[in-house]
Amino acid sequence: MPRRLLRALSAPLLATTLLAATGSAQTITATIDGGAKGTPISPFIYGMFIEHGGSLLEQGFRAELLDDRKFYFAIGQKAPTRPGPFRLAARGWKAVVPADGVRMDSVHAYASDHAPLVTVAGAEPRGIVQEGIALKGGTATVGRIVVAGDPGAHVAVSLVWGPGAADRQTIQLAPLTAQWATQRLNFTARPLRPRGQTPSVSDPSSSTDSARLELTGTGRGTFRVGAVSLMPADNVQGFRREVVTALAKLHSGVYRFPGGNFVSGPYDWRDAIGDPDRRAPRWDPVWSALQPNDFGLDEFMTLCGLLDVAPYITVNAGFGDAFSAAQEVEYANGAATTPMGRLRAANGHAKPYAIRYWGIGNEMWGDWQYGYMALDQWISKQGQFARAMRKADPHIVLIAPGAMPDAMTGSGMAKKLTGQVVAEEMGKADWSAALLSRSINDFEILSQHFYVYGNTHYDLEQGKQVPDDSSLSFVEWSRKPANMVRVDYEHFQTYREKIPAMQRKPITVALDEWAYTGSPPGSFKNVPAYAWALNELFRHSDVFSMAGFTFAGSTLSASRTDAVLNPIGLMFQLYRDHFGTIPLGVSGSSPQPVRTGRVGGEIPNVNAGSPTYPLDVAAALSADGTTLTVSVVNPSDTPQTLRLELKGVAVAGGGAVWRLAPGSATAANLVGREPQVRVERGAASAAEPLVIPAISVGVYAFPIRGAP
């Protein structure tokens, strides 16, 4: 994604007052047509996107507690820093005095280009320390250390969580040898002082983010450290238990990885397989962050198994090459008798992963992307990748990096290519149209990305983002992501009409990066907007077969030791658990307002939403046909009355509603605090008018009459 978009996603924006009154003096009617069935909604429409993006994976998903655990930087060296998103300050390692007792040894390196060499001298402890480690109260800590040295050097590893003598645990390592050896570390759970309380107070349930790990030696001689790892003992196959537990509730369907700009540059999938302690760390120039390569293809597949989601992998088509991409496919899907399948088996995974979905590159249409090239050159390169990857596995589904006119306009690429701000459909700057017209045989799904800003919009006259009008109502603020879905639907309909190749080969769209900025962390503010966008995706299920919400971690409120679903996460869980899969037609008595402004960029020909203004309504049958489900989004600041008129479908008896209605857009769920947003369940009847609370999202379910 463009870096400016990623910055916006990570930066808390000032909340603005957008709740202009949108009252309803009369009952709104929504007519649901049971005979107007659409293409089944794919479970992949609830998909998630994850990328390296600084510390997003290593600290957001992985349970590793240490930074620079394989010593990319010299002891005492500060990591280069640059302001920007997803980059926590690297803690690094420091020498335990005297500093001249530690130097970097490049002759006997382990994973990095060098390893710390400590010279010990008698009873004075010498070594290295990392501070600022987060420990979960009442939870044991486990790890390992790869170490070598002289037999006369006696090495101890100490985990320290306070100033007192009882606030530490020390493990004496077995005698060292000249050869590298891995020794296990097991620290038992200890009571930790709550933050801000005096040393005399202990609470086993508390946590700290100021612990430290000391690696020190006494005696005579030297010792070297190749790698160190430290994790909570309750980690789940290397992942944070609290994160996995929360994300598993979403049943997201599919996860895309790695994607992001890093994948196009220095990323090499082969760097992140095999023994994690031996994997060389790599500097990420995109986000100015160290990537330890502890999260690779095998770990991604472990995560997908834990979350019960399908994997979707993006290959490096920037600085990467077709041969490497084909090798990656063979590593994942090849039999153990193939060269790369044999390597996978040697790494502990004998059975092929059978990964079906593969993306050829990330945003290769944008000049911020490593390896960006002209369209003609890209089409040739994409073909090379497609042929090589299909040769490795003919059954894979390939996804091409598309960019419809809205993406080319908002990114500024249209102006760079044509001198015109707005990219015309089927014109020179319509990257997706070119791929569909000239290289449709190289892929089955077309990727599309959009990011919407909460407090600005792209002005087609000025060719840049400008502040929203202060009078913009919360309803119109919430419409913006749904309008982007509508824009892409309209573009795709043009392709279907004007590109002959699409008549012979069905293509669908993977909206595999999408998000909306402008909501304070953990708040409910953009939940109605996201729900509205989902409804719009449901309405066009024949076009959109997959999505990747940016990011999976954005559904959480998390600290370094805990994580809970935030209101966005609760919204995804609500829909996934209760909304149906066979979309039905919805008409109504209250049309959406006619769109204003020039068509192009973020502005569709027709405003998104059902004709039930200010509500947005979507309907679907359950997969087995026994239940009618109705999604209702009310982004207005007043309750609305909705009457359901059923056509071609009849319901029996009472139903139920699951609703997010905190009463305020500023309500929030923040880790460590009492949640202000909850899913509330209540009774509902389709025969009676439904009162829809202000600023709410709900899914109704009614049993079908006569259903088994």
Stockholm file with secondary structure:
# STOCKHOLM 1.0

chainA/1-708         MPRRLLRALSAPLLATTLLAATGSAQTITATIDGGAKGTPISPFIYGMFIEHGGSLLEQGFRAELLDDRKFYFAIGQKAPTRPGPFRLAARGWKAVVPADGVRMDSVHAYASDHAPLVTVAGAEPRGIVQEGIALKGGTATVGRIVVAGDPGAHVAVSLVWGPGAADRQTIQLAPLTAQWATQRLNFTARPLRPRGQTPSVSDPSSSTDSARLELTGTGRGTFRVGAVSLMPADNVQGFRREVVTALAKLHSGVYRFPGGNFVSGPYDWRDAIGDPDRRAPRWDPVWSALQPNDFGLDEFMTLCGLLDVAPYITVNAGFGDAFSAAQEVEYANGAATTPMGRLRAANGHAKPYAIRYWGIGNEMWGDWQYGYMALDQWISKQGQFARAMRKADPHIVLIAPGAMPDAMTGSGMAKKLTGQVVAEEMGKADWSAALLSRSINDFEILSQHFYVYGNTHYDLEQGKQVPDDSSLSFVEWSRKPANMVRVDYEHFQTYREKIPAMQRKPITVALDEWAYTGSPPGSFKNVPAYAWALNELFRHSDVFSMAGFTFAGSTLSASRTDAVLNPIGLMFQLYRDHFGTIPLGVSGSSPQPVRTGRVGGEIPNVNAGSPTYPLDVAAALSADGTTLTVSVVNPSDTPQTLRLELKGVAVAGGGAVWRLAPGSATAANLVGREPQVRVERGAASAAEPLVIPAISVGVYAFPIRGAP
#=GR chainA/1-708 SS CCHHHHHHHHSCCCCCCCCCCCCCSSCEEEEEEEEEECSCCCGGGGCEECCCTTTTTTTTTBCCCCSSTTCSSCTTCCCCCCSCTTCCCCCCCEEESCGGGEEEESTTCSSSSCEEEEEEEEEEEEEEEEEEEEECTTCCEEEEEEEEECTTEEEEEEEECSSSTTSEEEEECCCCCSSCEEEEEEECCCCBCCTTSCTTCCBTTCCEEEEEEEEEEEEEEEEEEEEEEEEETTCBTTBCHHHHHHHHTTCCSEEEESCTGGGGTTCCGGGGSSCGGGSCCEEETTTTEEECSCSCHHHHHHHHHHHTCEEEEEECCSSCCHHHHHHHHHHHHSCTTSHHHHHHHHTTCCSCCCCCEEEECSCTTSTTSTTCCCHHHHHHHHHHHHHHHHHHCTTCEEEEECCCHHHHHHTSHHHHHHSCSSCCTTSTTCHHHHHHHHCGGGCSEEEEEEEECSSEEEETTTTEEEECCTTCCHHHHHHHHHHHHHHHHHHHHHHHHHCTHHHHSCCEEEEEEEEECCCCTTBSTTHHHHHHHHHHHHHTTTTEEEEEEECGGGGEEECSSCEEECHHHHHHHHHHHHCCSEEEEEEESBCCCCCCSCSBTTBCSSCSSCSBTTBEEEEEECTTSSEEEEEEEECSSSCEEEEEEEESCCBCSCEEEEEECCSSTTCBCCTTSCCSCCEEEEEECTTSCEEECSSEEEEEEEEBTTCC
#=GC SS_cons         CCHHHHHHHHSCCCCCCCCCCCCCSSCEEEEEEEEEECSCCCGGGGCEECCCTTTTTTTTTBCCCCSSTTCSSCTTCCCCCCSCTTCCCCCCCEEESCGGGEEEESTTCSSSSCEEEEEEEEEEEEEEEEEEEEECTTCCEEEEEEEEECTTEEEEEEEECSSSTTSEEEEECCCCCSSCEEEEEEECCCCBCCTTSCTTCCBTTCCEEEEEEEEEEEEEEEEEEEEEEEEETTCBTTBCHHHHHHHHTTCCSEEEESCTGGGGTTCCGGGGSSCGGGSCCEEETTTTEEECSCSCHHHHHHHHHHHTCEEEEEECCSSCCHHHHHHHHHHHHSCTTSHHHHHHHHTTCCSCCCCCEEEECSCTTSTTSTTCCCHHHHHHHHHHHHHHHHHHCTTCEEEEECCCHHHHHHTSHHHHHHSCSSCCTTSTTCHHHHHHHHCGGGCSEEEEEEEECSSEEEETTTTEEEECCTTCCHHHHHHHHHHHHHHHHHHHHHHHHHCTHHHHSCCEEEEEEEEECCCCTTBSTTHHHHHHHHHHHHHTTTTEEEEEEECGGGGEEECSSCEEECHHHHHHHHHHHHCCSEEEEEEESBCCCCCCSCSBTTBCSSCSSCSBTTBEEEEEECTTSSEEEEEEEECSSSCEEEEEEEESCCBCSCEEEEEECCSSTTCBCCTTSCCSCCEEEEEECTTSCEEECSSEEEEEEEEBTTCC
//
